[in-house]
Amino acid sequence: MPGTAASAAHRSDRTAAAILAAAAHVLSEQGNSSSMADVAEAAGVSRATLYRYYPHREALLSALASHALADAAARLADAGLERATVEEAIERIVRAVAAVGDRYAVLVQEHVKFDQAEAERLLGAPMRAVFERGIESGLVRQDLSIDVLLELFGGALMAAVKLTQRGNLGLEEASAAAASMFLDGARAG
């Protein structure tokens, strides 16, 4: 039956998605103390099923990193960066990344490496476009390269994620504060 293969693939996709969603939650909540058994239980699958999809913790973390990149890229694409002012685009970037960063905090904690080329294509390119507009308009200082600005902006992004994770500020407050602090330091003067 042709529908059987499609149905099995759909179930497989749902299972993988459930495992990744559970892993993001469990690993972010419990960190290094969490086990693959904890992830399986939270996903509602057996450990055998979990290991069929992700044979070890590193494979699970790698898949989670790819999922996080895709999630962040989708949020940036939905943010309408090209239609927003530079200031608003920077705040939207912080908001999108902080929301994803809070969910996938374990990736930073466990020093999981992302595919750099994919990260640049999905996240770096849209951010670069915003910074290029900021430099061209005179809003963002021109004495620093875009790479330096992005590195400094990355620090503001990480600060927003940490503030949100610790509960010091809500997502909106942390995003606005990080964007404001970054822009006030990056503004041409």
N, CA, C and O of each residue as an XYZ file, in Angstrom:
756
protein
N       0.828     -1.181      0.000
C       0.000      0.000      0.000
C       0.874      1.246      0.000
O       1.741      1.387      0.862
N       0.660      2.156     -0.956
C       1.482      3.347     -1.019
C       1.322      4.250      0.189
O       2.287      4.896      0.596
N       0.139      4.316      0.774
C      -0.084      5.165      1.928
C       0.668      4.709      3.159
O       0.943      5.504      4.057
N       1.003      3.428      3.203
C       1.682      2.887      4.374
C       3.067      3.494      4.548
O       3.448      3.838      5.667
N       3.831      3.632      3.460
C       5.174      4.224      3.549
C       5.079      5.688      3.966
O       5.859      6.149      4.799
N       4.132      6.414      3.393
C       3.961      7.825      3.752
C       3.518      7.951      5.203
O       3.974      8.838      5.924
N       2.633      7.067      5.623
C       2.157      7.083      7.003
C       3.289      6.778      7.977
O       3.395      7.409      9.028
N       4.130      5.815      7.630
C       5.266      5.465      8.491
C       6.255      6.621      8.564
O       6.802      6.903      9.630
N       6.486      7.288      7.444
C       7.400      8.436      7.432
C       6.845      9.568      8.294
O       7.592     10.235      9.010
N       5.533      9.777      8.221
C       4.904     10.827      9.025
C       5.034     10.509     10.520
O       5.337     11.392     11.321
N       4.804      9.250     10.887
C       4.964      8.830     12.288
C       6.409      9.022     12.732
O       6.669      9.465     13.851
N       7.341      8.686     11.853
C       8.757      8.829     12.162
C       9.110     10.298     12.396
O       9.837     10.626     13.334
N       8.586     11.183     11.531
C       8.827     12.615     11.703
C       8.228     13.121     13.014
O       8.855     13.911     13.720
N       7.017     12.666     13.341
C       6.375     13.073     14.594
C       7.155     12.574     15.789
O       7.305     13.292     16.778
N       7.655     11.346     15.711
C       8.432     10.785     16.814
C       9.723     11.572     17.009
O      10.080     11.925     18.133
N      10.418     11.843     15.913
C      11.662     12.621     16.006
C      11.383     14.004     16.585
O      12.144     14.489     17.423
N      10.300     14.642     16.147
C       9.941     15.968     16.663
C       9.612     15.908     18.154
O      10.002     16.792     18.917
N       8.900     14.873     18.560
C       8.559     14.714     19.985
C       9.818     14.509     20.823
O       9.941     15.058     21.917
N      10.742     13.719     20.304
C      11.987     13.474     21.032
C      12.781     14.772     21.163
O      13.288     15.078     22.242
N      12.893     15.534     20.083
C      13.660     16.783     20.128
C      13.001     17.810     21.046
O      13.691     18.521     21.776
N      11.682     17.890     21.013
C      10.981     18.820     21.910
C      11.207     18.425     23.368
O      11.471     19.277     24.216
N      11.102     17.140     23.649
C      11.333     16.664     25.012
C      12.782     16.894     25.428
O      13.054     17.291     26.561
N      13.708     16.642     24.507
C      15.128     16.828     24.817
C      15.421     18.289     25.132
O      16.145     18.583     26.083
N      14.868     19.204     24.346
C      15.088     20.631     24.604
C      14.619     20.987     26.007
O      15.304     21.704     26.736
N      13.459     20.487     26.378
C      12.906     20.801     27.700
C      13.722     20.141     28.814
O      14.171     20.813     29.743
N      13.908     18.835     28.716
C      14.586     18.080     29.785
C      16.030     18.539     29.942
O      16.486     18.780     31.060
N      16.746     18.660     28.843
C      18.160     19.029     28.926
C      18.340     20.459     29.423
O      19.294     20.746     30.146
N      17.437     21.355     29.045
C      17.537     22.732     29.533
C      17.194     22.825     31.016
O      17.791     23.609     31.755
N      16.227     22.019     31.440
C      15.826     22.030     32.849
C      16.839     21.336     33.745
O      17.178     21.845     34.813
N      17.326     20.168     33.311
C      18.171     19.333     34.167
C      19.653     19.396     33.821
O      20.488     18.976     34.621
N      19.995     19.917     32.633
C      21.389     20.039     32.239
C      22.117     18.713     32.175
O      21.567     17.709     31.722
N      23.359     18.719     32.634
C      24.216     17.537     32.559
C      23.705     16.360     33.377
O      24.087     15.216     33.129
N      22.847     16.634     34.348
C      22.363     15.539     35.195
C      21.268     14.724     34.509
O      20.883     13.665     35.005
N      20.764     15.207     33.375
C      19.710     14.469     32.676
C      20.320     13.298     31.904
O      21.481     13.321     31.496
N      19.491     12.288     31.726
C      19.946     11.093     31.005
C      19.093     10.888     29.765
O      18.062     11.537     29.588
N      19.535      9.981     28.914
C      18.754      9.621     27.739
C      17.427      9.013     28.185
O      16.413      9.193     27.511
N      17.416      8.303     29.303
C      16.170      7.728     29.828
C      15.181      8.833     30.192
O      13.979      8.692     29.965
N      15.690      9.942     30.763
C      14.824     11.075     31.093
C      14.186     11.654     29.828
O      13.006     12.004     29.821
N      14.982     11.750     28.761
C      14.475     12.274     27.491
C      13.417     11.338     26.925
O      12.361     11.788     26.481
N      13.696     10.031     26.938
C      12.740      9.046     26.417
C      11.421      9.129     27.177
O      10.347      9.128     26.575
N      11.510      9.201     28.496
C      10.299      9.278     29.318
C       9.499     10.536     28.995
O       8.279     10.478     28.844
N      10.185     11.672     28.889
C       9.495     12.929     28.593
C       8.871     12.919     27.193
O       7.835     13.544     26.967
N       9.501     12.215     26.265
C       8.985     12.135     24.891
C       7.877     11.106     24.751
O       7.169     11.077     23.745
N       7.729     10.259     25.766
C       6.710      9.218     25.697
C       7.083      8.074     24.765
O       6.224      7.441     24.152
N       8.402      7.822     24.671
C       8.881      6.711     23.849
C       9.767      5.810     24.707
O      10.222      6.209     25.778
N      10.003      4.607     24.229
C      10.902      3.708     24.947
C      12.352      4.145     24.707
O      12.649      4.877     23.763
N      13.232      3.683     25.577
C      14.650      3.984     25.371
C      15.142      3.373     24.069
O      15.984      3.956     23.386
N      14.624      2.206     23.723
C      15.019      1.565     22.460
C      14.652      2.449     21.268
O      15.432      2.594     20.326
N      13.466      3.030     21.321
C      13.051      3.930     20.236
C      13.958      5.156     20.194
O      14.409      5.564     19.124
N      14.219      5.735     21.346
C      15.109      6.895     21.399
C      16.459      6.561     20.776
O      16.974      7.334     19.969
N      17.033      5.425     21.139
C      18.352      5.048     20.631
C      18.326      4.703     19.142
O      19.352      4.809     18.469
N      17.165      4.290     18.617
C      17.057      4.068     17.165
C      17.201      5.393     16.425
O      17.823      5.455     15.364
N      16.627      6.443     16.985
C      16.706      7.761     16.353
C      18.043      8.442     16.634
O      18.652      9.032     15.743
N      18.483      8.351     17.874
C      19.705      9.040     18.317
C      20.518      8.056     19.148
O      20.249      7.881     20.336
N      21.519      7.406     18.531
C      22.240      6.313     19.197
C      23.057      6.728     20.430
O      23.446      5.873     21.226
N      23.318      8.030     20.591
C      24.046      8.498     21.773
C      23.723      9.972     22.009
O      23.137     10.637     21.154
N      24.107     10.458     23.155
C      23.796     11.833     23.560
C      24.319     12.858     22.554
O      23.647     13.852     22.275
N      25.511     12.622     22.009
C      26.091     13.556     21.046
C      25.233     13.656     19.792
O      25.075     14.742     19.235
N      24.679     12.536     19.344
C      23.802     12.547     18.160
C      22.523     13.334     18.465
O      22.029     14.079     17.619
N      22.001     13.164     19.664
C      20.809     13.900     20.074
C      21.109     15.396     20.130
O      20.321     16.204     19.639
N      22.230     15.764     20.720
C      22.602     17.178     20.813
C      22.855     17.778     19.437
O      22.498     18.930     19.189
N      23.461     17.017     18.548
C      23.702     17.494     17.189
C      22.384     17.751     16.463
O      22.225     18.773     15.794
N      21.442     16.820     16.598
C      20.121     17.007     15.979
C      19.402     18.199     16.611
O      18.719     18.953     15.919
N      19.558     18.364     17.915
C      18.949     19.491     18.601
C      19.555     20.812     18.110
O      18.842     21.806     17.974
N      20.858     20.824     17.846
C      21.518     22.022     17.314
C      20.966     22.375     15.939
O      20.718     23.547     15.656
N      20.774     21.387     15.091
C      20.195     21.642     13.767
C      18.774     22.174     13.901
O      18.367     23.077     13.170
N      18.033     21.610     14.831
C      16.659     22.043     15.071
C      16.641     23.475     15.599
O      15.795     24.271     15.191
N      17.551     23.808     16.490
C      17.630     25.162     17.042
C      17.956     26.172     15.952
O      17.375     27.256     15.910
N      18.890     25.815     15.068
C      19.245     26.700     13.956
C      18.034     26.951     13.073
O      17.751     28.088     12.697
N      17.321     25.882     12.745
C      16.132     26.009     11.902
C      15.067     26.861     12.587
O      14.412     27.679     11.939
N      14.894     26.674     13.884
C      13.920     27.442     14.661
C      14.288     28.926     14.650
O      13.435     29.778     14.402
N      15.546     29.229     14.917
C      15.997     30.628     14.925
C      15.855     31.244     13.537
O      15.436     32.394     13.410
N      16.198     30.493     12.505
C      16.085     31.003     11.136
C      14.634     31.294     10.781
O      14.338     32.304     10.143
N      13.733     30.416     11.192
C      12.309     30.635     10.918
C      11.809     31.883     11.640
O      11.030     32.660     11.087
N      12.260     32.068     12.871
C      11.839     33.257     13.631
C      12.378     34.535     12.987
O      11.678     35.546     12.923
N      13.630     34.485     12.509
C      14.187     35.666     11.833
C      13.453     35.941     10.530
O      13.176     37.094     10.197
N      13.139     34.883      9.794
C      12.413     35.059      8.533
C      11.039     35.670      8.782
O      10.569     36.493      7.996
N      10.399     35.268      9.876
C       9.074     35.791     10.223
C       9.126     37.200     10.808
O       8.098     37.870     10.904
N      10.306     37.648     11.197
C      10.433     38.936     11.886
C      10.319     40.135     10.950
O      10.188     41.266     11.419
N      10.366     39.914      9.655
C      10.254     41.032      8.714
C      11.371     42.041      8.860
O      11.134     43.249      8.824
N      12.586     41.553      9.026
C      13.733     42.435      9.271
C      13.919     43.468      8.173
O      14.252     44.621      8.449
N      13.706     43.061      6.935
C      13.939     43.975      5.816
C      12.911     45.105      5.750
O      13.161     46.128      5.112
N      11.777     44.935      6.391
C      10.726     45.966      6.381
C      10.776     46.859      7.627
O      10.094     47.882      7.688
N      11.562     46.479      8.588
C      11.632     47.235      9.853
C      12.767     48.250      9.802
O      13.712     48.110      9.025
N      12.656     49.271     10.641
C      13.787     50.182     10.785
C      14.964     49.385     11.350
O      14.772     48.286     11.868
N      16.147     49.914     11.257
C      17.322     49.210     11.781
C      17.167     48.960     13.276
O      17.458     47.865     13.758
N      16.706     49.979     14.018
C      16.540     49.808     15.460
C      15.548     48.694     15.769
O      15.812     47.836     16.611
N      14.403     48.709     15.084
C      13.382     47.689     15.318
C      13.885     46.315     14.864
O      13.612     45.311     15.521
N      14.606     46.265     13.763
C      15.138     44.983     13.275
C      16.103     44.381     14.292
O      16.088     43.172     14.521
N      16.939     45.214     14.900
C      17.880     44.714     15.902
C      17.121     44.184     17.113
O      17.482     43.142     17.661
N      16.085     44.883     17.530
C      15.286     44.387     18.657
C      14.580     43.082     18.286
O      14.477     42.180     19.118
N      14.098     42.974     17.065
C      13.439     41.741     16.620
C      14.426     40.576     16.577
O      14.081     39.444     16.917
N      15.638     40.861     16.162
C      16.663     39.810     16.150
C      16.909     39.314     17.567
O      16.937     38.109     17.818
N      17.087     40.257     18.494
C      17.337     39.870     19.892
C      16.166     39.044     20.420
O      16.373     38.016     21.064
N      14.953     39.483     20.154
C      13.760     38.776     20.638
C      13.721     37.347     20.076
O      13.462     36.397     20.814
N      13.976     37.202     18.784
C      13.939     35.876     18.146
C      15.015     34.968     18.717
O      14.745     33.814     19.051
N      16.223     35.476     18.828
C      17.337     34.649     19.314
C      17.180     34.345     20.799
O      17.492     33.237     21.236
N      16.701     35.310     21.582
C      16.513     35.058     23.017
C      15.447     33.989     23.236
O      15.586     33.149     24.125
N      14.401     34.012     22.446
C      13.353     32.988     22.589
C      13.898     31.610     22.270
O      13.602     30.642     22.971
N      14.686     31.517     21.225
C      15.278     30.223     20.862
C      16.364     29.841     21.860
O      16.462     28.683     22.268
N      17.170     30.808     22.247
C      18.262     30.537     23.183
C      17.782     30.019     24.513
O      18.420     29.156     25.116
N      16.665     30.537     24.977
C      16.114     30.066     26.237
C      15.702     28.603     26.120
O      15.920     27.814     27.040
N      15.113     28.252     25.002
C      14.636     26.870     24.800
C      15.784     25.892     24.606
O      15.701     24.739     25.031
N      16.855     26.347     23.967
C      17.961     25.448     23.632
C      19.232     25.797     24.406
O      20.340     25.630     23.895
N      19.074     26.272     25.617
C      20.211     26.700     26.436
C      21.233     25.590     26.634
O      22.426     25.862     26.764
N      20.785     24.368     26.657
C      21.684     23.239     26.879
C      22.785     23.186     25.825
O      23.884     22.710     26.111
N      22.515     23.660     24.625
C      23.514     23.607     23.563
C      24.717     24.485     23.895
O      25.856     24.138     23.583
N      24.454     25.617     24.525
C      25.547     26.494     24.955
C      26.256     25.875     26.147
O      27.486     25.860     26.208
N      25.477     25.363     27.095
C      26.050     24.757     28.295
C      26.958     23.575     27.959
O      27.988     23.373     28.603
N      26.574     22.804     26.957
C      27.346     21.615     26.594
C      28.330     21.880     25.461
O      28.950     20.950     24.946
N      28.474     23.137     25.073
C      29.435     23.548     24.040
C      29.254     22.764     22.744
O      30.225     22.299     22.147
N      28.008     22.624     22.321
C      27.710     21.910     21.084
C      28.088     22.810     19.913
O      27.748     23.993     19.889
N      28.783     22.246     18.959
C      29.212     22.994     17.776
C      28.103     23.000     16.735
O      27.478     21.973     16.470
N      27.870     24.156     16.157
C      26.896     24.301     15.087
C      27.627     24.229     13.753
O      28.825     24.505     13.685
N      26.931     23.869     12.720
C      27.462     23.927     11.366
C      27.640     25.408     11.037
O      26.661     26.119     10.811
N      28.883     25.868     11.012
C      29.159     27.296     10.862
C      28.646     27.861      9.539
O      28.116     28.972      9.503
N      28.800     27.106      8.461
C      28.325     27.587      7.159
C      26.805     27.745      7.173
O      26.268     28.722      6.650
N      26.130     26.788      7.767
C      24.668     26.840      7.855
C      24.232     27.976      8.786
O      23.268     28.682      8.489
N      24.927     28.155      9.894
C      24.596     29.240     10.820
C      24.787     30.596     10.144
O      23.974     31.503     10.324
N      25.844     30.731      9.379
C      26.090     31.990      8.669
C      24.992     32.238      7.640
O      24.495     33.358      7.515
N      24.619     31.207      6.913
C      23.590     31.359      5.871
C      22.229     31.706      6.485
O      21.539     32.610      6.012
N      21.854     30.986      7.535
C      20.524     31.143      8.109
C      20.393     32.322      9.071
O      19.354     32.980      9.111
N      21.442     32.588      9.842
C      21.370     33.629     10.870
C      22.278     34.814     10.570
O      21.866     35.968     10.680
N      23.513     34.518     10.193
C      24.480     35.584      9.960
C      24.087     36.508      8.819
O      24.185     37.728      8.950
N      23.647     35.945      7.709
C      23.310     36.764      6.540
C      22.187     37.766      6.824
O      22.325     38.939      6.474
N      21.080     37.343      7.448
C      20.046     38.348      7.744
C      20.531     39.419      8.725
O      20.153     40.584      8.606
N      21.359     39.031      9.684
C      21.886     40.017     10.630
C      22.836     40.976      9.928
O      22.797     42.184     10.162
N      23.690     40.429      9.064
C      24.618     41.279      8.304
C      23.857     42.316      7.489
O      24.257     43.479      7.424
N      22.763     41.894      6.871
C      21.977     42.815      6.049
C      21.462     43.981      6.884
O      21.459     45.123      6.425
N      21.027     43.698      8.109
C      20.547     44.759      8.998
C      21.703     45.692      9.362
O      21.544     46.913      9.342
N      22.851     45.128      9.691
C      23.996     45.956     10.069
C      24.492     46.778      8.878
O      24.900     47.926      9.056
N      24.464     46.218      7.683
C      24.852     46.982      6.490
C      23.932     48.182      6.298
O      24.391     49.280      5.983
N      22.617     47.967      6.493
C      21.672     49.090      6.396
C      21.969     50.134      7.466
O      21.893     51.337      7.215
N      22.312     49.653      8.676
C      22.622     50.579      9.759
C      23.848     51.420      9.472
O      23.879     52.609      9.787
N      24.854     50.812      8.878
C      26.078     51.550      8.534
C      25.789     52.529      7.401
O      26.189     53.692      7.461
N      25.090     52.053      6.364
C      24.771     52.915      5.215
C      23.937     54.118      5.620
O      24.117     55.209      5.080
N      23.028     53.928      6.563
C      22.160     55.030      6.986
C      22.848     55.982      7.951
O      22.338     57.070      8.219
N      24.005     55.581      8.477
C      24.703     56.421      9.441
C      24.262     56.180     10.879
O      24.750     56.841     11.795
N      23.350     55.247     11.084
C      22.879     54.947     12.441
C      23.929     54.175     13.232
O      24.133     54.430     14.419
N      24.585     53.239     12.575
C      25.579     52.392     13.231
C      26.969     52.882     12.838
O      27.215     53.258     11.692
N      27.846     52.868     13.794
C      29.193     53.386     13.567
C      29.906     52.644     12.449
O      29.720     51.443     12.252
N      30.722     53.387     11.728
C      31.419     52.857     10.569
C      32.878     52.522     10.857
O      33.569     51.976      9.997
N      33.351     52.843     12.056
C      34.751     52.596     12.379
C      35.016     51.156     12.803
O      36.167     50.777     13.017
N      33.965     50.353     12.926
C      34.106     48.935     13.264
C      33.569     48.100     12.105
O      32.568     48.451     11.481
N      34.242     47.007     11.832
C      33.779     46.136     10.748
C      32.478     45.446     11.157
O      32.143     45.365     12.339
N      31.766     44.960     10.167
C      30.531     44.236     10.457
C      30.832     43.010     11.312
O      30.050     42.671     12.200
N      31.959     42.340     11.053
C      32.310     41.167     11.858
C      32.499     41.540     13.329
O      32.062     40.808     14.217
N      33.139     42.659     13.581
C      33.322     43.111     14.967
C      31.968     43.475     15.574
O      31.675     43.100     16.709
N      31.153     44.196     14.830
C      29.823     44.555     15.332
C      29.000     43.307     15.648
O      28.325     43.251     16.676
N      29.055     42.307     14.767
C      28.301     41.073     15.005
C      28.821     40.322     16.226
O      28.040     39.729     16.969
N      30.118     40.345     16.433
C      30.692     39.689     17.618
C      30.210     40.385     18.890
O      29.820     39.728     19.854
N      30.239     41.700     18.885
C      29.751     42.457     20.047
C      28.252     42.251     20.239
O      27.776     42.116     21.366
N      27.522     42.228     19.144
C      26.084     41.982     19.198
C      25.807     40.590     19.762
O      24.843     40.401     20.505
N      26.641     39.625     19.415
C      26.506     38.271     19.955
C      26.571     38.274     21.478
O      25.854     37.519     22.135
N      27.431     39.124     22.039
C      27.502     39.250     23.496
C      26.203     39.780     24.076
O      25.755     39.315     25.124
N      25.593     40.754     23.401
C      24.307     41.284     23.855
C      23.221     40.216     23.752
O      22.357     40.119     24.624
N      23.264     39.420     22.690
C      22.303     38.326     22.521
C      22.433     37.314     23.651
O      21.433     36.891     24.230
N      23.662     36.929     23.962
C      23.882     35.958     25.050
C      23.420     36.530     26.389
O      22.873     35.804     27.219
N      23.636     37.815     26.599
C      23.182     38.445     27.844
C      21.659     38.384     27.937
O      21.117     38.104     29.006
N      20.961     38.643     26.828
C      19.494     38.577     26.834
C      19.018     37.167     27.150
O      18.060     36.981     27.901
N      19.690     36.173     26.572
C      19.324     34.774     26.840
C      19.514     34.455     28.323
O      18.634     33.864     28.949
N      20.648     34.842     28.878
C      20.928     34.561     30.294
C      19.946     35.264     31.218
O      19.471     34.678     32.191
N      19.643     36.518     30.913
C      18.695     37.259     31.751
C      17.315     36.604     31.723
O      16.621     36.561     32.739
N      16.931     36.103     30.571
C      15.638     35.427     30.438
C      15.652     34.099     31.183
O      14.712     33.778     31.910
N      16.723     33.329     30.999
C      16.825     32.020     31.661
C      16.779     32.146     33.170
O      16.103     31.369     33.844
N      17.485     33.107     33.693
C      17.546     33.277     35.151
C      16.287     33.907     35.722
O      16.092     33.930     36.938
N      15.436     34.415     34.846
C      14.215     35.058     35.312
C      14.430     36.482     35.786
O      13.549     37.068     36.415
N      15.613     37.053     35.487
C      15.858     38.442     35.866
C      14.944     39.390     35.108
O      14.467     40.383     35.657
N      14.704     39.074     33.841
C      13.823     39.872     32.994
C      13.012     38.922     32.129
O      13.437     37.803     31.842
N      11.843     39.381     31.719
C      11.056     38.618     30.763
C      11.673     38.757     29.381
O      12.577     39.565     29.167
N      11.178     37.967     28.456
C      11.720     37.973     27.094
C      11.675     39.364     26.467
O      12.665     39.816     25.891
N      10.554     40.033     26.571
C      10.419     41.358     25.956
C      11.360     42.374     26.607
O      12.013     43.152     25.913
N      11.426     42.364     27.941
C      12.302     43.308     28.641
C      13.765     43.049     28.325
O      14.527     43.982     28.072
N      14.157     41.782     28.339
C      15.551     41.427     28.053
C      15.918     41.804     26.623
O      17.018     42.296     26.370
N      15.001     41.574     25.691
C      15.250     41.913     24.287
C      15.419     43.415     24.109
O      16.357     43.875     23.459
N      14.499     44.171     24.695
C      14.570     45.635     24.579
C      15.841     46.175     25.236
O      16.495     47.059     24.683
N      16.191     45.652     26.405
C      17.383     46.130     27.114
C      18.652     45.807     26.330
O      19.525     46.663     26.187
N      18.761     44.584     25.823
C      19.966     44.197     25.068
C      20.083     45.014     23.784
O      21.174     45.471     23.444
N      18.983     45.202     23.074
C      19.018     45.990     21.838
C      19.395     47.435     22.134
O      20.210     48.029     21.428
N      18.801     47.993     23.177
C      19.085     49.378     23.540
C      20.546     49.558     23.943
O      21.212     50.488     23.486
N      21.039     48.671     24.795
C      22.433     48.764     25.235
C      23.391     48.620     24.043
O      24.382     49.343     23.937
N      23.080     47.684     23.162
C      23.941     47.512     21.999
C      23.896     48.742     21.098
O      24.942     49.252     20.695
N      22.706     49.220     20.782
C      22.595     50.349     19.873
C      23.208     51.619     20.443
O      23.837     52.385     19.713
N      23.034     51.847     21.716
C      23.601     53.063     22.287
C      25.122     53.024     22.243
O      25.767     54.067     22.137
N      25.701     51.824     22.324
C      27.156     51.707     22.214
C      27.654     51.653     20.787
O      28.819     51.951     20.526
N      26.784     51.277     19.852
C      27.189     51.135     18.454
C      26.807     52.355     17.618
O      27.218     52.466     16.463
N      26.033     53.260     18.183
C      25.525     54.410     17.429
C      26.671     55.316     16.967
O      27.618     55.583     17.706
N      26.555     55.763     15.761
C      27.561     56.684     15.222
C      27.486     57.983     16.026
O      26.401     58.416     16.413
N      28.620     58.589     16.268
C      28.518     59.756     17.109
C      29.426     60.817     16.748
O      29.436     61.867     17.392
